[in-house]
Structures are given as C-alpha cells and as structure tokens.
C-alpha cells in the first residue's frame, strides 16, 4: 500500500475552480456567525468575509485574477440579486 502524496492533493484542491466558490461561501458563513454571536456593528459579515478570503488567498499563494475567474459563478448570481 503506497502513501498518499498530500502535497499533490492540496495542489489539486487549490487549482479546482470550486475551491474559490467554497472559500467565498465558507468565509461569509463564518463571518455571519461571528457577527451574530458578537452583535458588534464593526464586524459586518461582508467586510470580515472579504478579509478572510484575502488572508486565505495570501496564505495559499493564489493570485486574485485566478480567484476572480474561478469565483465568477457567484458574481453571475449576485449581480441580478443586487439589482432586484
């Protein structure tokens, strides 16, 4: 039985287009839970979620252009919802 090369698994996970979508949704849910638990006005979920996404992108070494391209599915859905 051979061992699993976790570095290649992690690299494949980071390169997957749904990683950006999942990162965005998880960051927002964490920020929303933090806001609801604390009740502080300065912990707005969109702002804290954005900081979580930016921090994760920085730590994982992902550039914003590739994140934006992969997370475009969310932008397509949020645009009409914002206008409506």
C-alpha positions in Angstrom: 0.0 0.0 0.0 1.5 3.3 -1.1 1.2 6.5 0.8 -0.8 9.4 -0.5 1.1 12.4 -1.7 -0.7 15.1 0.3 1.1 18.0 -1.4 -0.3 17.0 -4.8 -3.7 16.5 -3.3 -3.5 20.0 -1.8 -2.3 21.5 -5.1 -5.1 19.9 -7.0 -7.6 21.2 -4.4 -6.3 24.7 -4.7 -6.4 24.6 -8.5 -10.0 23.3 -8.6 -12.5 26.0 -9.7 -14.9 25.2 -6.9 -12.3 26.0 -4.3 -12.8 29.7 -4.9 -16.6 29.3 -4.6 -16.3 27.2 -1.5 -13.8 29.6 0.0 -16.2 32.6 -0.5 -19.2 30.8 0.9 -17.4 29.4 3.9 -15.8 32.8 4.7 -19.1 34.5 4.6 -20.8 31.9 6.8 -18.0 32.2 9.3 -18.2 36.0 9.3 -22.0 35.9 9.6 -21.8 33.5 12.6 -19.2 35.8 14.2 -21.4 38.9 13.6 -24.5 37.2 15.1 -22.6 35.9 18.1 -20.9 39.2 18.9 -23.5 41.7 17.8 -20.8 44.2 17.1 -21.6 46.6 14.3 -17.9 46.7 13.1 -18.0 43.0 12.3 -20.1 43.3 9.2 -20.2 39.9 7.5 -19.2 41.2 4.1 -16.2 43.0 5.4 -15.0 40.2 7.6 -15.7 37.6 4.9 -13.6 39.7 2.5 -10.7 39.8 5.0 -10.9 36.1 5.4 -10.8 35.5 1.7 -7.9 37.9 1.2 -6.0 36.3 4.0 -6.6 32.8 2.7 -5.5 33.8 -0.8 -2.4 35.3 0.6 -1.5 32.3 2.7 -2.2 29.8 -0.1 -0.3 31.9 -2.7 -3.3 32.3 -5.1 -3.4 35.4 -7.1 -6.6 37.5 -7.3 -7.0 37.1 -11.0 -7.3 33.3 -10.8 -9.6 33.6 -7.8 -11.9 36.1 -9.6 -12.0 33.9 -12.7 -12.9 30.8 -10.6 -15.5 32.6 -8.4 -17.2 34.2 -11.4 -20.2 31.8 -10.8 -21.0 33.7 -7.7 -20.7 37.1 -9.4 -23.2 36.0 -12.1 -25.7 35.1 -9.3 -25.0 38.1 -7.1 -25.4 40.7 -9.9 -29.1 40.2 -10.6 -29.9 39.7 -6.9 -28.3 43.1 -6.1 -30.3 44.8 -8.8 -33.5 43.1 -7.8 
